[in-house]
Amino acid sequence: MASVLSRKRDIVYLLFFIIHIPVILFVDTFPLYPAQLRPQFMHDLRNFYITTYHDRFFTSPPAWFMLYVWFELLYHLPLSVWAIGAIIRGMDALFFLLPQY
């Protein structure tokens, strides 16, 4: 298969997953960290996100939202890590998972 640099759509997906991993770890799963283990930059990043985007799921989350946060950690994060390698290697199996993104 051709290099990932020659596959424009794959570059977009690759960048999405590379960017999304720190977002999952430092913004989305913030409530799962014990308060004493949250570094200041995570507080600052989360406050920036809330102030900039006014995301109601972060300001007043519905009851089901914690389930979604766990879903991000247990499904989306491992899938994102796997997807980066799959995109670079040009794996066909990846394209069954990409329509959801």
C-alpha positions as CSV (number, residue, x, y, z in Angstrom):
1,M,0.0,0.0,0.0
2,A,1.1,3.6,-0.7
3,S,2.6,5.7,2.1
4,V,0.2,7.4,4.4
5,L,1.5,10.7,3.2
6,S,0.0,10.0,-0.3
7,R,-3.4,9.1,1.1
8,K,-5.1,12.4,1.9
9,R,-8.2,11.1,3.6
10,D,-6.0,8.9,5.8
11,I,-3.9,11.9,6.8
12,V,-7.1,13.6,8.0
13,Y,-8.2,10.6,10.0
14,L,-4.6,10.2,11.4
15,L,-4.6,13.8,12.6
16,F,-8.0,13.4,14.1
17,F,-6.9,10.4,16.2
18,I,-3.6,12.0,17.2
19,I,-5.3,15.1,18.4
20,H,-8.2,13.2,20.0
21,I,-6.0,11.1,22.4
22,P,-4.8,14.0,24.5
23,V,-8.4,15.4,24.4
24,I,-9.7,12.2,25.8
25,L,-7.0,11.9,28.5
26,F,-6.9,15.6,29.6
27,V,-10.4,16.9,29.0
28,D,-13.1,14.2,28.5
29,T,-12.0,11.9,31.3
30,F,-11.1,14.7,33.8
31,P,-13.9,13.7,36.2
32,L,-12.4,10.2,36.6
33,Y,-9.1,11.4,38.0
34,P,-8.9,11.8,41.8
35,A,-8.8,15.5,42.7
36,Q,-5.3,15.2,44.2
37,L,-3.9,13.7,40.9
38,R,-5.2,16.4,38.6
39,P,-2.4,18.6,37.5
40,Q,-3.1,22.3,37.1
41,F,-2.7,22.2,33.3
42,M,-5.7,19.9,33.2
43,H,-7.8,22.3,35.2
44,D,-6.7,25.2,32.9
45,L,-7.3,23.2,29.7
46,R,-10.8,22.1,30.9
47,N,-11.7,25.7,32.0
48,F,-10.5,27.0,28.6
49,Y,-12.7,24.4,26.8
50,I,-15.7,25.3,28.9
51,T,-15.2,29.0,28.6
52,T,-14.6,28.9,24.8
53,Y,-17.3,26.3,23.7
54,H,-19.9,26.6,26.5
55,D,-20.4,22.8,26.4
56,R,-23.3,22.1,28.6
57,F,-22.2,18.5,29.1
58,F,-19.2,19.9,31.0
59,T,-21.0,22.6,33.0
60,S,-24.2,20.7,34.0
61,P,-23.8,17.1,32.8
62,P,-26.9,14.9,32.6
63,A,-27.1,11.8,34.8
64,W,-26.0,9.5,31.9
65,F,-22.9,11.5,31.0
66,M,-20.5,9.7,33.3
67,L,-21.3,6.5,31.4
68,Y,-20.2,8.3,28.3
69,V,-17.0,9.4,30.0
70,W,-16.2,5.8,30.8
71,F,-17.1,4.8,27.2
72,E,-14.5,7.3,26.1
73,L,-11.8,5.8,28.3
74,L,-12.6,2.1,27.8
75,Y,-13.5,2.1,24.1
76,H,-12.6,5.3,22.3
77,L,-9.1,5.7,23.7
78,P,-7.9,2.2,22.9
79,L,-9.6,2.4,19.5
80,S,-7.8,5.7,18.8
81,V,-4.4,4.3,19.7
82,W,-5.1,1.2,17.5
83,A,-6.4,3.4,14.6
84,I,-3.2,5.4,14.4
85,G,-1.1,2.3,13.8
86,A,-3.8,0.9,11.4
87,I,-3.9,4.0,9.3
88,I,-0.1,4.1,9.1
89,R,0.0,0.4,8.0
90,G,-2.9,0.9,5.6
91,M,-5.1,-1.8,7.2
92,D,-8.4,-2.4,5.4
93,A,-10.1,-3.5,8.7
94,L,-10.0,0.1,9.9
95,F,-12.5,1.3,7.4
96,F,-15.3,-0.7,9.1
97,L,-14.8,1.6,12.2
98,L,-14.3,4.9,10.5
99,P,-17.9,5.7,9.5
100,Q,-18.8,6.5,13.1
101,Y,-16.2,9.4,13.0
